[in-house]
Amino acid sequence: MFKGRHFDRSVILLCVRWYLAYNLSLRNLEEMMAERGISVDHATVHRWVVRYSPELLQRFNRHKRIN
């Protein structure tokens, strides 16, 4: 899923998760990553959200426990 990406998969997952879960702006995420020493552009985070959020949603729903 993350093969050939410039950034580590943990960084990508963290950005996508924070964007979707906490309603942060892309520029907020850019600043938060910069505080952690990771230089990533807000447009890159947007591309990650567009690319990975549908696939992650499918995986989460597949593993969600049915009550």
mmCIF file of the N, C-alpha and C atoms, coordinates in Angstrom:
data_MODEL
# 
_entry.id   MODEL 
# 
loop_
_atom_site.group_PDB 
_atom_site.id 
_atom_site.type_symbol 
_atom_site.label_atom_id 
_atom_site.label_alt_id 
_atom_site.label_comp_id 
_atom_site.label_asym_id 
_atom_site.label_entity_id 
_atom_site.label_seq_id 
_atom_site.pdbx_PDB_ins_code 
_atom_site.Cartn_x 
_atom_site.Cartn_y 
_atom_site.Cartn_z 
_atom_site.occupancy 
_atom_site.B_iso_or_equiv 
_atom_site.pdbx_formal_charge 
_atom_site.auth_seq_id 
_atom_site.auth_comp_id 
_atom_site.auth_asym_id 
_atom_site.auth_atom_id 
_atom_site.pdbx_PDB_model_num 
ATOM 1   N N  . MET A 1 1  ? 0.813   -1.189 0.000  1.00 0.00 ? 1  MET A N  1 
ATOM 2   C CA . MET A 1 1  ? 0.000   0.000  0.000  1.00 0.00 ? 1  MET A CA 1 
ATOM 3   C C  . MET A 1 1  ? 0.865   1.265  0.000  1.00 0.00 ? 1  MET A C  1 
ATOM 4   N N  . PHE A 1 2  ? 1.981   1.244  0.715  1.00 0.00 ? 2  PHE A N  1 
ATOM 5   C CA . PHE A 1 2  ? 2.834   2.429  0.807  1.00 0.00 ? 2  PHE A CA 1 
ATOM 6   C C  . PHE A 1 2  ? 4.171   2.226  0.099  1.00 0.00 ? 2  PHE A C  1 
ATOM 7   N N  . LYS A 1 3  ? 4.255   1.229  -0.738 1.00 0.00 ? 3  LYS A N  1 
ATOM 8   C CA . LYS A 1 3  ? 5.511   0.907  -1.403 1.00 0.00 ? 3  LYS A CA 1 
ATOM 9   C C  . LYS A 1 3  ? 5.972   2.050  -2.306 1.00 0.00 ? 3  LYS A C  1 
ATOM 10  N N  . GLY A 1 4  ? 7.237   2.404  -2.199 1.00 0.00 ? 4  GLY A N  1 
ATOM 11  C CA . GLY A 1 4  ? 7.815   3.431  -3.053 1.00 0.00 ? 4  GLY A CA 1 
ATOM 12  C C  . GLY A 1 4  ? 7.543   4.856  -2.614 1.00 0.00 ? 4  GLY A C  1 
ATOM 13  N N  . ARG A 1 5  ? 7.029   5.061  -1.428 1.00 0.00 ? 5  ARG A N  1 
ATOM 14  C CA . ARG A 1 5  ? 6.740   6.411  -0.940 1.00 0.00 ? 5  ARG A CA 1 
ATOM 15  C C  . ARG A 1 5  ? 7.986   7.023  -0.311 1.00 0.00 ? 5  ARG A C  1 
ATOM 16  N N  . HIS A 1 6  ? 8.098   8.326  -0.420 1.00 0.00 ? 6  HIS A N  1 
ATOM 17  C CA . HIS A 1 6  ? 9.242   9.054  0.136  1.00 0.00 ? 6  HIS A CA 1 
ATOM 18  C C  . HIS A 1 6  ? 9.206   9.069  1.664  1.00 0.00 ? 6  HIS A C  1 
ATOM 19  N N  . PHE A 1 7  ? 8.008   9.176  2.231  1.00 0.00 ? 7  PHE A N  1 
ATOM 20  C CA . PHE A 1 7  ? 7.849   9.245  3.676  1.00 0.00 ? 7  PHE A CA 1 
ATOM 21  C C  . PHE A 1 7  ? 7.532   7.877  4.248  1.00 0.00 ? 7  PHE A C  1 
ATOM 22  N N  . ASP A 1 8  ? 7.882   7.701  5.504  1.00 0.00 ? 8  ASP A N  1 
ATOM 23  C CA . ASP A 1 8  ? 7.592   6.462  6.210  1.00 0.00 ? 8  ASP A CA 1 
ATOM 24  C C  . ASP A 1 8  ? 6.084   6.274  6.333  1.00 0.00 ? 8  ASP A C  1 
ATOM 25  N N  . ARG A 1 9  ? 5.641   5.042  6.335  1.00 0.00 ? 9  ARG A N  1 
ATOM 26  C CA . ARG A 1 9  ? 4.199   4.771  6.398  1.00 0.00 ? 9  ARG A CA 1 
ATOM 27  C C  . ARG A 1 9  ? 3.567   5.297  7.681  1.00 0.00 ? 9  ARG A C  1 
ATOM 28  N N  . SER A 1 10 ? 4.333   5.324  8.775  1.00 0.00 ? 10 SER A N  1 
ATOM 29  C CA . SER A 1 10 ? 3.785   5.828  10.039 1.00 0.00 ? 10 SER A CA 1 
ATOM 30  C C  . SER A 1 10 ? 3.461   7.317  9.949  1.00 0.00 ? 10 SER A C  1 
ATOM 31  N N  . VAL A 1 11 ? 4.258   8.076  9.225  1.00 0.00 ? 11 VAL A N  1 
ATOM 32  C CA . VAL A 1 11 ? 4.004   9.512  9.039  1.00 0.00 ? 11 VAL A CA 1 
ATOM 33  C C  . VAL A 1 11 ? 2.746   9.705  8.198  1.00 0.00 ? 11 VAL A C  1 
ATOM 34  N N  . ILE A 1 12 ? 2.613   8.934  7.139  1.00 0.00 ? 12 ILE A N  1 
ATOM 35  C CA . ILE A 1 12 ? 1.441   9.041  6.266  1.00 0.00 ? 12 ILE A CA 1 
ATOM 36  C C  . ILE A 1 12 ? 0.175   8.691  7.037  1.00 0.00 ? 12 ILE A C  1 
ATOM 37  N N  . LEU A 1 13 ? 0.203   7.586  7.756  1.00 0.00 ? 13 LEU A N  1 
ATOM 38  C CA . LEU A 1 13 ? -0.968  7.167  8.518  1.00 0.00 ? 13 LEU A CA 1 
ATOM 39  C C  . LEU A 1 13 ? -1.331  8.174  9.599  1.00 0.00 ? 13 LEU A C  1 
ATOM 40  N N  . LEU A 1 14 ? -0.334  8.721  10.263 1.00 0.00 ? 14 LEU A N  1 
ATOM 41  C CA . LEU A 1 14 ? -0.579  9.709  11.311 1.00 0.00 ? 14 LEU A CA 1 
ATOM 42  C C  . LEU A 1 14 ? -1.258  10.956 10.741 1.00 0.00 ? 14 LEU A C  1 
ATOM 43  N N  . CYS A 1 15 ? -0.756  11.455 9.633  1.00 0.00 ? 15 CYS A N  1 
ATOM 44  C CA . CYS A 1 15 ? -1.339  12.648 9.024  1.00 0.00 ? 15 CYS A CA 1 
ATOM 45  C C  . CYS A 1 15 ? -2.771  12.393 8.564  1.00 0.00 ? 15 CYS A C  1 
ATOM 46  N N  . VAL A 1 16 ? -3.000  11.285 7.904  1.00 0.00 ? 16 VAL A N  1 
ATOM 47  C CA . VAL A 1 16 ? -4.341  10.972 7.417  1.00 0.00 ? 16 VAL A CA 1 
ATOM 48  C C  . VAL A 1 16 ? -5.295  10.793 8.592  1.00 0.00 ? 16 VAL A C  1 
ATOM 49  N N  . ARG A 1 17 ? -4.856  10.083 9.606  1.00 0.00 ? 17 ARG A N  1 
ATOM 50  C CA . ARG A 1 17 ? -5.708  9.849  10.778 1.00 0.00 ? 17 ARG A CA 1 
ATOM 51  C C  . ARG A 1 17 ? -6.064  11.158 11.480 1.00 0.00 ? 17 ARG A C  1 
ATOM 52  N N  . TRP A 1 18 ? -5.062  12.007 11.729 1.00 0.00 ? 18 TRP A N  1 
ATOM 53  C CA . TRP A 1 18 ? -5.321  13.276 12.402 1.00 0.00 ? 18 TRP A CA 1 
ATOM 54  C C  . TRP A 1 18 ? -6.226  14.171 11.571 1.00 0.00 ? 18 TRP A C  1 
ATOM 55  N N  . TYR A 1 19 ? -6.029  14.176 10.261 1.00 0.00 ? 19 TYR A N  1 
ATOM 56  C CA . TYR A 1 19 ? -6.869  15.018 9.397  1.00 0.00 ? 19 TYR A CA 1 
ATOM 57  C C  . TYR A 1 19 ? -8.326  14.579 9.472  1.00 0.00 ? 19 TYR A C  1 
ATOM 58  N N  . LEU A 1 20 ? -8.555  13.287 9.410  1.00 0.00 ? 20 LEU A N  1 
ATOM 59  C CA . LEU A 1 20 ? -9.927  12.777 9.394  1.00 0.00 ? 20 LEU A CA 1 
ATOM 60  C C  . LEU A 1 20 ? -10.570 12.784 10.780 1.00 0.00 ? 20 LEU A C  1 
ATOM 61  N N  . ALA A 1 21 ? -9.808  12.496 11.809 1.00 0.00 ? 21 ALA A N  1 
ATOM 62  C CA . ALA A 1 21 ? -10.380 12.340 13.149 1.00 0.00 ? 21 ALA A CA 1 
ATOM 63  C C  . ALA A 1 21 ? -10.582 13.673 13.868 1.00 0.00 ? 21 ALA A C  1 
ATOM 64  N N  . TYR A 1 22 ? -9.696  14.618 13.662 1.00 0.00 ? 22 TYR A N  1 
ATOM 65  C CA . TYR A 1 22 ? -9.709  15.831 14.468 1.00 0.00 ? 22 TYR A CA 1 
ATOM 66  C C  . TYR A 1 22 ? -10.043 17.099 13.692 1.00 0.00 ? 22 TYR A C  1 
ATOM 67  N N  . ASN A 1 23 ? -10.427 16.971 12.430 1.00 0.00 ? 23 ASN A N  1 
ATOM 68  C CA . ASN A 1 23 ? -10.847 18.116 11.632 1.00 0.00 ? 23 ASN A CA 1 
ATOM 69  C C  . ASN A 1 23 ? -9.791  19.232 11.625 1.00 0.00 ? 23 ASN A C  1 
ATOM 70  N N  . LEU A 1 24 ? -8.539  18.845 11.461 1.00 0.00 ? 24 LEU A N  1 
ATOM 71  C CA . LEU A 1 24 ? -7.447  19.809 11.367 1.00 0.00 ? 24 LEU A CA 1 
ATOM 72  C C  . LEU A 1 24 ? -7.299  20.265 9.920  1.00 0.00 ? 24 LEU A C  1 
ATOM 73  N N  . SER A 1 25 ? -6.786  21.462 9.738  1.00 0.00 ? 25 SER A N  1 
ATOM 74  C CA . SER A 1 25 ? -6.523  21.918 8.377  1.00 0.00 ? 25 SER A CA 1 
ATOM 75  C C  . SER A 1 25 ? -5.214  21.294 7.899  1.00 0.00 ? 25 SER A C  1 
ATOM 76  N N  . LEU A 1 26 ? -5.040  21.302 6.600  1.00 0.00 ? 26 LEU A N  1 
ATOM 77  C CA . LEU A 1 26 ? -3.817  20.747 6.023  1.00 0.00 ? 26 LEU A CA 1 
ATOM 78  C C  . LEU A 1 26 ? -2.592  21.550 6.461  1.00 0.00 ? 26 LEU A C  1 
ATOM 79  N N  . ARG A 1 27 ? -2.766  22.848 6.586  1.00 0.00 ? 27 ARG A N  1 
ATOM 80  C CA . ARG A 1 27 ? -1.644  23.694 7.024  1.00 0.00 ? 27 ARG A CA 1 
ATOM 81  C C  . ARG A 1 27 ? -1.321  23.462 8.498  1.00 0.00 ? 27 ARG A C  1 
ATOM 82  N N  . ASN A 1 28 ? -2.356  23.175 9.315  1.00 0.00 ? 28 ASN A N  1 
ATOM 83  C CA . ASN A 1 28 ? -2.098  22.811 10.710 1.00 0.00 ? 28 ASN A CA 1 
ATOM 84  C C  . ASN A 1 28 ? -1.255  21.545 10.784 1.00 0.00 ? 28 ASN A C  1 
ATOM 85  N N  . LEU A 1 29 ? -1.600  20.571 9.969  1.00 0.00 ? 29 LEU A N  1 
ATOM 86  C CA . LEU A 1 29 ? -0.832  19.329 9.950  1.00 0.00 ? 29 LEU A CA 1 
ATOM 87  C C  . LEU A 1 29 ? 0.599   19.562 9.474  1.00 0.00 ? 29 LEU A C  1 
ATOM 88  N N  . GLU A 1 30 ? 0.763   20.439 8.493  1.00 0.00 ? 30 GLU A N  1 
ATOM 89  C CA . GLU A 1 30 ? 2.094   20.785 8.013  1.00 0.00 ? 30 GLU A CA 1 
ATOM 90  C C  . GLU A 1 30 ? 2.928   21.370 9.159  1.00 0.00 ? 30 GLU A C  1 
ATOM 91  N N  . GLU A 1 31 ? 2.344   22.266 9.939  1.00 0.00 ? 31 GLU A N  1 
ATOM 92  C CA . GLU A 1 31 ? 3.034   22.868 11.076 1.00 0.00 ? 31 GLU A CA 1 
ATOM 93  C C  . GLU A 1 31 ? 3.325   21.845 12.168 1.00 0.00 ? 31 GLU A C  1 
ATOM 94  N N  . MET A 1 32 ? 2.362   20.968 12.444 1.00 0.00 ? 32 MET A N  1 
ATOM 95  C CA . MET A 1 32 ? 2.549   19.956 13.481 1.00 0.00 ? 32 MET A CA 1 
ATOM 96  C C  . MET A 1 32 ? 3.680   18.995 13.115 1.00 0.00 ? 32 MET A C  1 
ATOM 97  N N  . MET A 1 33 ? 3.771   18.626 11.862 1.00 0.00 ? 33 MET A N  1 
ATOM 98  C CA . MET A 1 33 ? 4.853   17.741 11.423 1.00 0.00 ? 33 MET A CA 1 
ATOM 99  C C  . MET A 1 33 ? 6.198   18.476 11.476 1.00 0.00 ? 33 MET A C  1 
ATOM 100 N N  . ALA A 1 34 ? 6.190   19.775 11.153 1.00 0.00 ? 34 ALA A N  1 
ATOM 101 C CA . ALA A 1 34 ? 7.427   20.557 11.220 1.00 0.00 ? 34 ALA A CA 1 
ATOM 102 C C  . ALA A 1 34 ? 7.937   20.640 12.654 1.00 0.00 ? 34 ALA A C  1 
ATOM 103 N N  . GLU A 1 35 ? 7.021   20.735 13.618 1.00 0.00 ? 35 GLU A N  1 
ATOM 104 C CA . GLU A 1 35 ? 7.428   20.738 15.028 1.00 0.00 ? 35 GLU A CA 1 
ATOM 105 C C  . GLU A 1 35 ? 8.084   19.429 15.435 1.00 0.00 ? 35 GLU A C  1 
ATOM 106 N N  . ARG A 1 36 ? 7.764   18.370 14.735 1.00 0.00 ? 36 ARG A N  1 
ATOM 107 C CA . ARG A 1 36 ? 8.336   17.055 15.009 1.00 0.00 ? 36 ARG A CA 1 
ATOM 108 C C  . ARG A 1 36 ? 9.556   16.767 14.134 1.00 0.00 ? 36 ARG A C  1 
ATOM 109 N N  . GLY A 1 37 ? 9.970   17.763 13.359 1.00 0.00 ? 37 GLY A N  1 
ATOM 110 C CA . GLY A 1 37 ? 11.168  17.622 12.535 1.00 0.00 ? 37 GLY A CA 1 
ATOM 111 C C  . GLY A 1 37 ? 10.929  16.962 11.188 1.00 0.00 ? 37 GLY A C  1 
ATOM 112 N N  . ILE A 1 38 ? 9.670   16.897 10.747 1.00 0.00 ? 38 ILE A N  1 
ATOM 113 C CA . ILE A 1 38 ? 9.331   16.281 9.471  1.00 0.00 ? 38 ILE A CA 1 
ATOM 114 C C  . ILE A 1 38 ? 8.827   17.371 8.542  1.00 0.00 ? 38 ILE A C  1 
ATOM 115 N N  . SER A 1 39 ? 9.538   17.595 7.463  1.00 0.00 ? 39 SER A N  1 
ATOM 116 C CA . SER A 1 39 ? 9.168   18.629 6.504  1.00 0.00 ? 39 SER A CA 1 
ATOM 117 C C  . SER A 1 39 ? 8.265   18.020 5.443  1.00 0.00 ? 39 SER A C  1 
ATOM 118 N N  . VAL A 1 40 ? 6.977   18.338 5.526  1.00 0.00 ? 40 VAL A N  1 
ATOM 119 C CA . VAL A 1 40 ? 6.002   17.840 4.552  1.00 0.00 ? 40 VAL A CA 1 
ATOM 120 C C  . VAL A 1 40 ? 5.072   18.987 4.173  1.00 0.00 ? 40 VAL A C  1 
ATOM 121 N N  . ASP A 1 41 ? 4.780   19.089 2.897  1.00 0.00 ? 41 ASP A N  1 
ATOM 122 C CA . ASP A 1 41 ? 3.932   20.164 2.392  1.00 0.00 ? 41 ASP A CA 1 
ATOM 123 C C  . ASP A 1 41 ? 2.465   19.802 2.580  1.00 0.00 ? 41 ASP A C  1 
ATOM 124 N N  . HIS A 1 42 ? 1.629   20.829 2.759  1.00 0.00 ? 42 HIS A N  1 
ATOM 125 C CA . HIS A 1 42 ? 0.204   20.585 2.952  1.00 0.00 ? 42 HIS A CA 1 
ATOM 126 C C  . HIS A 1 42 ? -0.431  19.933 1.728  1.00 0.00 ? 42 HIS A C  1 
ATOM 127 N N  . ALA A 1 43 ? 0.078   20.220 0.541  1.00 0.00 ? 43 ALA A N  1 
ATOM 128 C CA . ALA A 1 43 ? -0.459  19.593 -0.674 1.00 0.00 ? 43 ALA A CA 1 
ATOM 129 C C  . ALA A 1 43 ? -0.163  18.090 -0.684 1.00 0.00 ? 43 ALA A C  1 
ATOM 130 N N  . THR A 1 44 ? 0.977   17.712 -0.143 1.00 0.00 ? 44 THR A N  1 
ATOM 131 C CA . THR A 1 44 ? 1.318   16.295 -0.041 1.00 0.00 ? 44 THR A CA 1 
ATOM 132 C C  . THR A 1 44 ? 0.372   15.589 0.911  1.00 0.00 ? 44 THR A C  1 
ATOM 133 N N  . VAL A 1 45 ? 0.072   16.223 2.030  1.00 0.00 ? 45 VAL A N  1 
ATOM 134 C CA . VAL A 1 45 ? -0.878  15.638 2.989  1.00 0.00 ? 45 VAL A CA 1 
ATOM 135 C C  . VAL A 1 45 ? -2.241  15.474 2.322  1.00 0.00 ? 45 VAL A C  1 
ATOM 136 N N  . HIS A 1 46 ? -2.649  16.467 1.538  1.00 0.00 ? 46 HIS A N  1 
ATOM 137 C CA . HIS A 1 46 ? -3.933  16.370 0.824  1.00 0.00 ? 46 HIS A CA 1 
ATOM 138 C C  . HIS A 1 46 ? -3.935  15.183 -0.143 1.00 0.00 ? 46 HIS A C  1 
ATOM 139 N N  . ARG A 1 47 ? -2.849  14.991 -0.870 1.00 0.00 ? 47 ARG A N  1 
ATOM 140 C CA . ARG A 1 47 ? -2.764  13.844 -1.779 1.00 0.00 ? 47 ARG A CA 1 
ATOM 141 C C  . ARG A 1 47 ? -2.861  12.532 -1.010 1.00 0.00 ? 47 ARG A C  1 
ATOM 142 N N  . TRP A 1 48 ? -2.238  12.467 0.182  1.00 0.00 ? 48 TRP A N  1 
ATOM 143 C CA . TRP A 1 48 ? -2.330  11.255 1.006  1.00 0.00 ? 48 TRP A CA 1 
ATOM 144 C C  . TRP A 1 48 ? -3.764  10.994 1.437  1.00 0.00 ? 48 TRP A C  1 
ATOM 145 N N  . VAL A 1 49 ? -4.459  12.037 1.852  1.00 0.00 ? 49 VAL A N  1 
ATOM 146 C CA . VAL A 1 49 ? -5.851  11.882 2.300  1.00 0.00 ? 49 VAL A CA 1 
ATOM 147 C C  . VAL A 1 49 ? -6.715  11.380 1.148  1.00 0.00 ? 49 VAL A C  1 
ATOM 148 N N  . VAL A 1 50 ? -6.565  11.974 -0.013 1.00 0.00 ? 50 VAL A N  1 
ATOM 149 C CA . VAL A 1 50 ? -7.358  11.564 -1.182 1.00 0.00 ? 50 VAL A CA 1 
ATOM 150 C C  . VAL A 1 50 ? -7.019  10.129 -1.571 1.00 0.00 ? 50 VAL A C  1 
ATOM 151 N N  . ARG A 1 51 ? -5.745  9.777  -1.534 1.00 0.00 ? 51 ARG A N  1 
ATOM 152 C CA . ARG A 1 51 ? -5.301  8.451  -1.978 1.00 0.00 ? 51 ARG A CA 1 
ATOM 153 C C  . ARG A 1 51 ? -5.630  7.351  -0.981 1.00 0.00 ? 51 ARG A C  1 
ATOM 154 N N  . TYR A 1 52 ? -5.385  7.581  0.301  1.00 0.00 ? 52 TYR A N  1 
ATOM 155 C CA . TYR A 1 52 ? -5.435  6.496  1.276  1.00 0.00 ? 52 TYR A CA 1 
ATOM 156 C C  . TYR A 1 52 ? -6.710  6.420  2.109  1.00 0.00 ? 52 TYR A C  1 
ATOM 157 N N  . SER A 1 53 ? -7.461  7.489  2.248  1.00 0.00 ? 53 SER A N  1 
ATOM 158 C CA . SER A 1 53 ? -8.633  7.428  3.124  1.00 0.00 ? 53 SER A CA 1 
ATOM 159 C C  . SER A 1 53 ? -9.694  6.428  2.648  1.00 0.00 ? 53 SER A C  1 
ATOM 160 N N  . PRO A 1 54 ? -10.019 6.323  1.343  1.00 0.00 ? 54 PRO A N  1 
ATOM 161 C CA . PRO A 1 54 ? -11.009 5.307  0.958  1.00 0.00 ? 54 PRO A CA 1 
ATOM 162 C C  . PRO A 1 54 ? -10.539 3.877  1.252  1.00 0.00 ? 54 PRO A C  1 
ATOM 163 N N  . GLU A 1 55 ? -9.277  3.615  0.980  1.00 0.00 ? 55 GLU A N  1 
ATOM 164 C CA . GLU A 1 55 ? -8.747  2.266  1.220  1.00 0.00 ? 55 GLU A CA 1 
ATOM 165 C C  . GLU A 1 55 ? -8.688  1.947  2.709  1.00 0.00 ? 55 GLU A C  1 
ATOM 166 N N  . LEU A 1 56 ? -8.282  2.917  3.509  1.00 0.00 ? 56 LEU A N  1 
ATOM 167 C CA . LEU A 1 56 ? -8.238  2.702  4.956  1.00 0.00 ? 56 LEU A CA 1 
ATOM 168 C C  . LEU A 1 56 ? -9.641  2.497  5.518  1.00 0.00 ? 56 LEU A C  1 
ATOM 169 N N  . LEU A 1 57 ? -10.611 3.241  5.008  1.00 0.00 ? 57 LEU A N  1 
ATOM 170 C CA . LEU A 1 57 ? -11.992 3.077  5.452  1.00 0.00 ? 57 LEU A CA 1 
ATOM 171 C C  . LEU A 1 57 ? -12.495 1.665  5.154  1.00 0.00 ? 57 LEU A C  1 
ATOM 172 N N  . GLN A 1 58 ? -12.186 1.156  3.975  1.00 0.00 ? 58 GLN A N  1 
ATOM 173 C CA . GLN A 1 58 ? -12.571 -0.218 3.643  1.00 0.00 ? 58 GLN A CA 1 
ATOM 174 C C  . GLN A 1 58 ? -11.935 -1.215 4.600  1.00 0.00 ? 58 GLN A C  1 
ATOM 175 N N  . ARG A 1 59 ? -10.670 -1.039 4.899  1.00 0.00 ? 59 ARG A N  1 
ATOM 176 C CA . ARG A 1 59 ? -9.977  -1.965 5.810  1.00 0.00 ? 59 ARG A CA 1 
ATOM 177 C C  . ARG A 1 59 ? -10.546 -1.890 7.225  1.00 0.00 ? 59 ARG A C  1 
ATOM 178 N N  . PHE A 1 60 ? -10.839 -0.687 7.696  1.00 0.00 ? 60 PHE A N  1 
ATOM 179 C CA . PHE A 1 60 ? -11.401 -0.539 9.033  1.00 0.00 ? 60 PHE A CA 1 
ATOM 180 C C  . PHE A 1 60 ? -12.784 -1.174 9.107  1.00 0.00 ? 60 PHE A C  1 
ATOM 181 N N  . ASN A 1 61 ? -13.613 -0.939 8.091  1.00 0.00 ? 61 ASN A N  1 
ATOM 182 C CA . ASN A 1 61 ? -14.957 -1.518 8.083  1.00 0.00 ? 61 ASN A CA 1 
ATOM 183 C C  . ASN A 1 61 ? -14.927 -3.038 7.979  1.00 0.00 ? 61 ASN A C  1 
ATOM 184 N N  . ARG A 1 62 ? -13.975 -3.569 7.273  1.00 0.00 ? 62 ARG A N  1 
ATOM 185 C CA . ARG A 1 62 ? -13.836 -5.015 7.143  1.00 0.00 ? 62 ARG A CA 1 
ATOM 186 C C  . ARG A 1 62 ? -13.511 -5.676 8.477  1.00 0.00 ? 62 ARG A C  1 
ATOM 187 N N  . HIS A 1 63 ? -12.736 -4.973 9.309  1.00 0.00 ? 63 HIS A N  1 
ATOM 188 C CA . HIS A 1 63 ? -12.303 -5.531 10.579 1.00 0.00 ? 63 HIS A CA 1 
ATOM 189 C C  . HIS A 1 63 ? -13.135 -5.063 11.764 1.00 0.00 ? 63 HIS A C  1 
ATOM 190 N N  . LYS A 1 64 ? -14.124 -4.209 11.481 1.00 0.00 ? 64 LYS A N  1 
ATOM 191 C CA . LYS A 1 64 ? -14.962 -3.706 12.557 1.00 0.00 ? 64 LYS A CA 1 
ATOM 192 C C  . LYS A 1 64 ? -15.830 -4.843 13.088 1.00 0.00 ? 64 LYS A C  1 
ATOM 193 N N  . ARG A 1 65 ? -15.957 -4.898 14.401 1.00 0.00 ? 65 ARG A N  1 
ATOM 194 C CA . ARG A 1 65 ? -16.747 -5.956 15.016 1.00 0.00 ? 65 ARG A CA 1 
ATOM 195 C C  . ARG A 1 65 ? -18.227 -5.655 14.815 1.00 0.00 ? 65 ARG A C  1 
ATOM 196 N N  . ILE A 1 66 ? -18.960 -6.661 14.439 1.00 0.00 ? 66 ILE A N  1 
ATOM 197 C CA . ILE A 1 66 ? -20.395 -6.527 14.233 1.00 0.00 ? 66 ILE A CA 1 
ATOM 198 C C  . ILE A 1 66 ? -21.114 -6.876 15.517 1.00 0.00 ? 66 ILE A C  1 
ATOM 199 N N  . ASN A 1 67 ? -22.008 -5.991 15.981 1.00 0.00 ? 67 ASN A N  1 
ATOM 200 C CA . ASN A 1 67 ? -22.750 -6.222 17.226 1.00 0.00 ? 67 ASN A CA 1 
ATOM 201 C C  . ASN A 1 67 ? -24.111 -6.806 16.940 1.00 0.00 ? 67 ASN A C  1 
# 
